[in-house]
Amino acid sequence: MVSVRGMFEEWLKRCRESRQLVVVIVAIALLLDNMLLTTVVPIIPEFLYDIQHPDQPLTATISSVPPIEYPVPHGAMTGNSTNGTVPTWEQREATLKKERHDDLVHETVAVGMMFASKAVVQLMVNPIVGPLTHRIGYSIPMFTGFFIMFISTIIFAFGRSYGVLFLARALQGIGSSCSTVSGMGMLAERYPDDKERGNAMGIALGGLALGVLIGPPFGGIMYEFVGKTAPFLILSALALGDGLLQLLLLQPGVVTTDADPPSLKSLVMDPYIIIAAGAITFANTGIAMLEPSLPIWMMDTMGAGRWKQGVTFLPASISYLIGTNLFGPLGHRMGRWLAAMIGLIVIGICLMIIPTARDINHLIVPNAGLGFAIGMVDSSMMPELGYLVDIRHTAVYGSVYAIGDVAFCLGYTIGPALSGTLVNTIGFEWMLFGTAMLNFLYAPLLYFLRSPPTKEEKKSLVTGEKSSVRYITYQNEAEEE
């Protein structure tokens, strides 16, 4: 019995020292976060409509809807009367469709606000979580993120009103901030070698891509055949498993560091960090603009049904998963600045091709190229942020990944917020052309990341400038004498 216990403790010790298991934990956390992010997409709009229209749910057929009662003039005939006072079957169906269309258009604003609340809250919390990890380490914020995500999932499962579901979505933003910032910081700390760090972050971002990929079909199928509560209960069970894994392997506790962490202000003022973070924002703004506008454009130009609108983003998700895993190691070999520059250019080209599509099959290649290119940028710039902190500041990573996550959220805040207005003012095509041009114009800035000056070079540059000033002053004084 003692030997079995000793073997278990030895195995547990090896697991706690394993860096690969840390990658697995972070990847699972990102997977669950993004599954919850996308599982709600096919569920919430229809669910909100149904609770607001209990007598006329969205799936109801015309035969199951109570007939519309119109006042019949005194003495008029009913039934099959031809005087037009009693609506025909076709009139009833047309009236019901128009009412549903008007209600759904009105609901779009409320649903958009709910979906955007997660990114907005995450933007607000990131600058707090980053510096906090400098004081207490990464494990406690990571575990806090799991706990908040678990609560958010339970609220989604049993929420029955717009306000409660809005609260669940906003809470998810707090949990996502804790998990993403501390998870990326933990990987940067556990993998000091730049090449290995890129590989590890590519695998972790693969968890993010997988969550985005399987979330919508998982939510739609479960909602269709089992109900609204079931998918969220399954996600909460998976989140609970991830939390137990963190308790067992990470052993959350306060960890202090002797290093003097860089201030958030000094990182924000670093132009090289801003260039890397800006690439993440511009890369994700295009796809964020497409998410609310592309399905509507497909309905308008192609007459696309619900399933076609649902699967149109699948090529982007699959290729993003491939791109993040491929350019984790490849970006280090070819130069991350070059991988991200090419990625932004490809994103711009794909955005310009999308409006030329006349069939859903025409969208497969540009959407796949878009996802692959975004994967190139994300998997290159996330480890680049850690590398810039290593060579230009102090190797403490919480704040810099708070900036990276802010950049990511900024794209998903600006995109949906501007999409509707831009489509109404300049049209779907010009919106994408304009976004493509921004990517083309930003891409050359990444050349500055080819060989950024290190902390020592900065010091020597300043020292050299002071020495040259002293030399010139001394030389001028000598000439005057």
C-alpha distance (Angstrom), angle and dihedral (degrees) to the residues before:
residue distance angle dihedral
M1 . . .
V2 3.80 . .
S3 3.79 91.5 .
V4 3.81 91.8 51.2
R5 3.79 90.3 50.1
G6 3.79 90.6 47.1
M7 3.80 90.9 50.1
F8 3.80 90.4 50.0
E9 3.80 92.4 49.8
E10 3.80 90.7 48.2
W11 3.80 90.6 50.0
L12 3.81 91.1 47.5
K13 3.79 90.5 50.3
R14 3.80 91.4 52.7
C15 3.80 89.8 49.0
R16 3.80 91.8 52.0
E17 3.78 90.2 52.1
S18 3.80 93.3 47.7
R19 3.78 114.3 108.7
Q20 3.81 90.8 -166.1
L21 3.80 91.0 63.5
V22 3.81 89.4 53.0
V23 3.81 87.7 56.5
V24 3.81 89.3 50.5
I25 3.82 92.2 50.4
V26 3.81 92.8 49.4
A27 3.82 91.8 45.2
I28 3.83 90.8 51.1
A29 3.81 90.9 48.9
L30 3.83 91.3 51.8
L31 3.81 90.3 44.1
L32 3.81 93.2 54.4
D33 3.81 93.1 43.0
N34 3.79 92.8 53.5
M35 3.80 94.0 40.2
L36 3.80 88.1 57.2
L37 3.81 88.9 44.2
T38 3.82 92.6 56.9
T39 3.81 102.8 27.2
V40 3.81 89.6 73.3
V41 3.83 93.0 55.0
P42 3.84 97.3 83.1
I43 3.83 93.1 32.7
I44 3.79 111.0 46.8
P45 3.85 102.0 55.2
E46 3.81 94.4 52.0
F47 3.81 93.0 38.7
L48 3.82 92.3 53.0
Y49 3.81 90.7 47.8
D50 3.81 91.9 50.7
I51 3.83 95.5 49.7
Q52 3.81 89.6 49.3
H53 3.83 92.0 47.2
P54 3.83 105.6 35.7
D55 3.83 92.1 162.4
Q56 3.80 94.3 48.4
P57 3.84 110.0 35.6
L58 3.78 117.5 -175.0
T59 3.82 92.9 -109.7
A60 3.81 93.2 51.6
T61 3.80 117.4 116.0
I62 3.77 123.0 -135.5
S63 3.80 91.2 -105.5
S64 3.81 91.8 58.3
V65 3.81 95.4 50.1
P66 3.82 116.8 92.1
P67 3.80 111.1 -107.1
I68 3.78 117.2 -97.9
E69 3.76 109.4 -109.3
Y70 3.80 116.5 -137.9
P71 3.79 123.9 -176.5
V72 3.78 110.5 -101.1
P73 3.83 115.9 -148.1
H74 3.81 116.9 -116.0
G75 3.74 110.8 -84.4
A76 3.80 95.3 12.0
M77 3.79 119.7 135.4
T78 3.82 120.8 -112.9
G79 3.78 134.4 -159.3
N80 3.78 110.1 42.1
S81 3.77 93.7 3.4
T82 3.78 116.5 153.3
N83 3.82 95.3 -151.7
G84 3.85 89.5 93.8
T85 3.81 96.8 -123.4
V86 3.83 93.5 116.0
P87 3.83 113.8 56.7
T88 3.76 118.8 -121.9
W89 3.80 124.1 -127.3
E90 3.81 90.9 -98.4
Q91 3.81 91.9 49.6
R92 3.80 91.3 50.9
E93 3.82 91.0 49.5
A94 3.81 92.5 48.3
T95 3.79 91.5 48.2
L96 3.81 92.2 49.7
K97 3.83 92.0 48.8
K98 3.80 92.0 49.6
E99 3.81 92.3 48.9
R100 3.82 90.7 48.9
H101 3.82 91.7 48.0
D102 3.81 92.2 50.8
D103 3.81 92.2 46.7
L104 3.82 92.7 48.4
V105 3.81 92.4 48.9
H106 3.79 89.4 50.5
E107 3.82 90.7 47.4
T108 3.83 92.5 51.5
V109 3.80 91.9 77.4
A110 3.80 93.3 51.8
V111 3.81 92.9 46.3
G112 3.81 90.5 47.9
M113 3.80 90.7 53.0
M114 3.80 90.8 49.9
F115 3.80 93.4 49.7
A116 3.83 92.3 46.0
S117 3.82 92.9 49.9
K118 3.81 91.5 77.7
A119 3.81 94.0 57.4
V120 3.82 92.7 42.8
V121 3.81 93.3 51.9
Q122 3.80 90.4 44.7
L123 3.81 89.8 53.2
M124 3.80 90.1 53.4
V125 3.82 96.1 45.9
N126 3.83 99.6 44.2
P127 3.85 95.6 76.0
I128 3.82 87.9 54.2
V129 3.81 98.1 45.9
G130 3.82 94.5 48.1
P131 3.83 98.0 60.1
L132 3.82 90.1 37.3
T133 3.81 90.5 63.3
H134 3.82 88.6 57.9
R135 3.80 90.0 61.8
I136 3.81 103.4 39.3
G137 3.81 104.8 18.1
Y138 3.79 130.1 -118.0
S139 3.81 104.5 -74.4
I140 3.83 99.1 71.8
P141 3.84 95.0 48.8
M142 3.80 88.4 45.2
F143 3.80 91.6 54.0
T144 3.81 90.9 43.2
G145 3.79 88.2 55.1
F146 3.81 90.6 54.3
F147 3.82 91.6 49.1
I148 3.82 94.1 49.8
M149 3.81 90.7 45.1
F150 3.82 89.8 51.7
I151 3.82 91.3 51.7
S152 3.81 91.2 46.7
T153 3.82 91.1 51.9
I154 3.81 92.4 50.1
I155 3.82 90.7 50.4
F156 3.81 89.7 50.7
A157 3.80 89.5 51.0
F158 3.80 96.2 54.2
G159 3.83 102.9 23.0
R160 3.79 113.9 119.7
S161 3.81 103.3 176.5
Y162 3.79 138.1 58.7
G163 3.81 93.5 -114.8
V164 3.81 93.8 52.6
L165 3.81 92.8 47.0
F166 3.82 90.2 47.1
L167 3.82 88.3 54.2
A168 3.81 90.6 50.8
R169 3.81 91.3 51.6
A170 3.82 92.6 48.5
L171 3.82 91.1 48.2
Q172 3.78 88.9 53.3
G173 3.82 88.0 60.3
I174 3.82 90.6 59.7
G175 3.80 93.0 47.2
S176 3.79 92.1 45.7
S177 3.80 91.4 52.1
C178 3.80 92.0 51.9
S179 3.80 93.7 46.7
T180 3.81 98.1 43.7
V181 3.81 99.3 43.2
S182 3.81 95.8 43.1
G183 3.82 93.1 39.3
M184 3.81 94.4 53.6
G185 3.79 91.2 42.0
M186 3.80 90.6 51.0
L187 3.81 91.7 52.0
A188 3.81 91.6 48.2
E189 3.81 89.7 51.6
R190 3.83 95.4 45.8
Y191 3.82 92.6 46.5
P192 3.83 107.7 47.8
D193 3.81 91.7 163.6
D194 3.80 107.2 91.6
K195 3.82 96.2 -140.0
E196 3.80 94.5 47.6
R197 3.81 89.9 46.3
G198 3.79 90.7 56.1
N199 3.81 91.4 51.3
A200 3.81 92.6 48.4
M201 3.81 93.6 48.4
G202 3.79 90.9 46.9
I203 3.83 89.6 56.7
A204 3.83 91.5 46.4
L205 3.82 91.5 49.9
G206 3.80 86.2 50.3
G207 3.81 86.5 64.8
L208 3.80 88.1 54.3
A209 3.81 91.1 50.4
L210 3.80 92.4 47.3
G211 3.80 90.5 52.7
V212 3.80 91.3 51.9
L213 3.81 89.7 46.8
I214 3.80 100.8 51.0
G215 3.82 99.5 29.8
P216 3.84 100.4 82.3
P217 3.83 98.2 45.2
F218 3.81 90.4 42.3
G219 3.80 91.7 52.0
G220 3.79 95.0 42.5
I221 3.81 96.2 48.2
M222 3.81 94.3 44.1
Y223 3.81 92.2 46.9
E224 3.81 91.5 48.2
F225 3.81 97.6 49.5
V226 3.83 107.1 20.4
G227 3.79 108.0 22.0
K228 3.78 140.3 -109.8
T229 3.82 98.8 -66.2
A230 3.82 98.9 53.8
P231 3.85 101.2 67.2
F232 3.79 92.2 49.8
L233 3.81 92.9 47.5
I234 3.82 89.0 53.1
L235 3.82 90.3 49.8
S236 3.81 90.9 48.1
A237 3.82 89.8 52.3
L238 3.82 90.4 51.1
A239 3.81 90.0 47.6
L240 3.80 89.8 51.1
G241 3.80 89.5 53.3
D242 3.80 90.5 51.4
G243 3.80 89.8 50.0
L244 3.80 92.2 52.0
L245 3.80 89.0 49.0
Q246 3.81 89.7 53.1
L247 3.81 91.4 49.1
L248 3.78 91.7 50.0
L249 3.81 100.1 42.8
L250 3.80 108.1 21.8
Q251 3.82 96.2 36.9
P252 3.82 95.0 -155.3
G253 3.79 112.5 -124.7
V254 3.79 142.1 134.4
V255 3.81 112.1 -72.7
T256 3.78 118.6 -174.7
T257 3.78 125.9 -163.0
D258 3.78 130.1 -147.3
A259 3.78 92.2 -147.3
D260 3.79 118.0 99.7
P261 3.82 102.7 -118.0
P262 3.79 119.1 -136.4
S263 3.78 114.1 -106.7
L264 3.77 119.5 -113.0
K265 3.81 88.7 -120.3
S266 3.81 93.1 55.5
L267 3.81 90.8 50.6
V268 3.80 93.3 47.6
M269 3.82 89.3 49.8
D270 3.82 91.6 52.4
P271 3.83 105.6 101.7
Y272 3.80 93.7 -156.3
I273 3.81 92.5 55.5
I274 3.81 90.0 47.4
I275 3.82 91.2 51.3
A276 3.82 90.9 52.1
A277 3.81 92.8 45.6
G278 3.81 91.5 46.1
A279 3.80 90.3 55.8
I280 3.82 89.0 57.4
T281 3.82 90.7 50.4
F282 3.81 95.9 48.4
A283 3.80 92.6 43.6
N284 3.82 92.8 55.6
T285 3.82 99.2 37.8
G286 3.81 92.8 76.9
I287 3.80 96.6 54.0
A288 3.82 89.3 42.3
M289 3.81 89.1 56.0
L290 3.79 91.0 48.9
E291 3.81 96.5 52.3
P292 3.83 96.1 72.8
S293 3.82 98.2 27.2
L294 3.83 106.6 39.8
P295 3.86 96.8 64.3
I296 3.82 90.9 50.3
W297 3.82 91.1 46.8
M298 3.82 89.5 49.9
M299 3.81 91.2 52.2
D300 3.78 90.1 49.2
T301 3.82 99.7 45.0
M302 3.82 103.5 25.4
G303 3.79 104.1 24.0
A304 3.82 86.5 -125.3
G305 3.79 117.6 -174.2
R306 3.78 128.0 -135.8
W307 3.82 96.8 -87.8
K308 3.80 92.4 50.3
Q309 3.79 90.7 52.0
G310 3.80 88.9 49.5
V311 3.79 97.2 51.5
T312 3.80 97.9 41.0
F313 3.83 91.8 90.4
L314 3.82 95.1 46.7
P315 3.84 94.1 91.4
A316 3.80 89.7 53.0
S317 3.81 92.7 50.3
I318 3.81 94.3 46.9
S319 3.81 93.8 47.3
Y320 3.83 90.9 45.5
L321 3.80 88.3 56.5
I322 3.82 89.6 51.2
G323 3.80 93.8 44.0
T324 3.81 96.2 51.3
N325 3.81 93.2 50.1
L326 3.81 93.5 43.4
F327 3.80 99.0 46.4
G328 3.81 95.7 43.9
P329 3.82 89.8 82.1
L330 3.82 97.9 17.7
G331 3.81 93.8 54.1
H332 3.81 90.5 59.6
R333 3.80 91.2 50.0
M334 3.82 98.7 48.0
G335 3.79 96.6 32.0
R336 3.79 122.2 -87.2
W337 3.79 92.0 -126.1
L338 3.81 89.5 57.9
A339 3.82 94.1 45.8
A340 3.81 91.0 51.2
M341 3.83 92.4 44.8
I342 3.81 91.7 52.5
G343 3.81 89.1 44.8
L344 3.82 92.9 55.9
I345 3.81 91.5 48.4
V346 3.82 91.7 49.9
I347 3.81 89.8 48.2
G348 3.80 90.0 54.3
I349 3.82 92.5 49.2
C350 3.82 92.5 48.9
L351 3.82 92.2 48.6
M352 3.80 89.7 53.9
I353 3.83 92.3 49.3
I354 3.83 96.4 50.5
P355 3.86 96.8 73.4
T356 3.82 90.0 54.7
A357 3.82 91.5 63.8
R358 3.80 116.5 111.7
D359 3.80 97.4 176.7
I360 3.79 135.6 34.8
N361 3.82 89.4 -110.6
H362 3.80 89.1 61.3
L363 3.82 89.3 61.0
I364 3.80 96.1 57.8
V365 3.82 98.0 80.9
P366 3.85 98.9 42.3
N367 3.81 92.0 44.3
A368 3.81 91.3 48.5
G369 3.80 90.4 48.2
L370 3.79 90.1 48.4
G371 3.81 93.4 53.1
F372 3.81 93.2 44.7
A373 3.82 92.1 50.0
I374 3.81 92.8 48.2
G375 3.80 87.4 51.7
M376 3.82 88.4 53.0
V377 3.81 91.6 54.1
D378 3.82 98.1 42.1
S379 3.81 96.4 45.3
S380 3.83 90.4 47.0
M381 3.81 101.0 43.5
M382 3.82 98.8 42.0
P383 3.84 93.8 62.6
E384 3.82 88.9 36.5
L385 3.81 88.9 63.0
G386 3.81 89.9 56.5
Y387 3.82 90.8 46.3
L388 3.82 91.5 52.1
V389 3.80 90.6 52.2
D390 3.81 89.8 49.6
I391 3.81 95.5 53.2
R392 3.81 101.4 31.7
H393 3.82 106.1 30.6
T394 3.82 136.5 6.3
A395 3.81 123.4 -49.7
V396 3.83 95.6 -108.3
Y397 3.79 110.1 115.9
G398 3.81 112.6 -172.6
S399 3.80 97.7 94.8
V400 3.79 96.6 43.3
Y401 3.81 91.6 53.3
A402 3.78 88.9 46.8
I403 3.82 85.1 58.9
G404 3.81 90.5 46.8
D405 3.80 91.7 51.2
V406 3.81 90.7 46.1
A407 3.82 87.9 54.0
F408 3.81 90.4 51.0
C409 3.82 93.2 47.2
L410 3.80 91.5 45.0
G411 3.80 90.0 61.8
Y412 3.80 90.9 50.7
T413 3.81 91.0 47.2
I414 3.81 98.9 46.1
G415 3.82 94.2 41.8
P416 3.82 100.7 58.2
A417 3.82 92.1 34.1
L418 3.82 93.8 56.8
S419 3.80 99.3 31.2
G420 3.79 98.8 81.5
T421 3.79 94.6 43.5
L422 3.82 93.6 47.1
V423 3.82 93.3 47.4
N424 3.80 90.0 52.1
T425 3.81 94.7 46.3
I426 3.81 107.1 35.6
G427 3.82 102.9 8.0
F428 3.81 135.9 -111.8
E429 3.81 94.9 -78.0
W430 3.80 96.9 50.9
M431 3.80 91.3 44.6
L432 3.80 89.7 59.6
F433 3.83 93.1 41.3
G434 3.81 89.7 53.4
T435 3.81 92.6 48.2
A436 3.82 89.5 48.3
M437 3.82 90.8 52.8
L438 3.82 90.4 52.0
N439 3.81 89.2 54.3
F440 3.82 91.4 48.7
L441 3.82 91.7 49.6
Y442 3.80 94.0 46.9
A443 3.82 96.8 46.7
P444 3.87 96.8 77.7
L445 3.83 90.4 57.8
L446 3.80 88.9 70.5
Y447 3.81 88.7 70.9
F448 3.82 86.5 78.3
L449 3.83 88.1 66.4
R450 3.80 90.8 60.9
S451 3.80 92.9 92.9
P452 3.81 111.6 -3.1
P453 3.83 115.7 -169.9
T454 3.79 115.7 -102.1
K455 3.77 126.9 -130.3
E456 3.82 90.6 -97.7
E457 3.79 91.7 49.5
K458 3.77 90.3 51.3
K459 3.78 90.3 51.9
S460 3.80 93.4 45.7
L461 3.79 90.2 47.9
V462 3.79 91.4 53.5
T463 3.82 91.1 43.7
G464 3.79 90.3 48.1
E465 3.78 91.6 51.4
K466 3.81 91.2 51.0
S467 3.83 91.7 47.3
S468 3.79 92.2 50.5
V469 3.79 90.3 50.2
R470 3.81 90.3 51.3
Y471 3.82 90.7 47.0
I472 3.81 93.2 50.2
T473 3.80 90.9 47.2
Y474 3.80 91.4 48.9
Q475 3.81 91.3 47.3
N476 3.78 92.4 50.3
E477 3.79 91.5 49.6
A478 3.82 90.6 49.7
E479 3.79 91.7 51.3
E480 3.80 91.5 49.8
E481 3.80 90.3 52.7
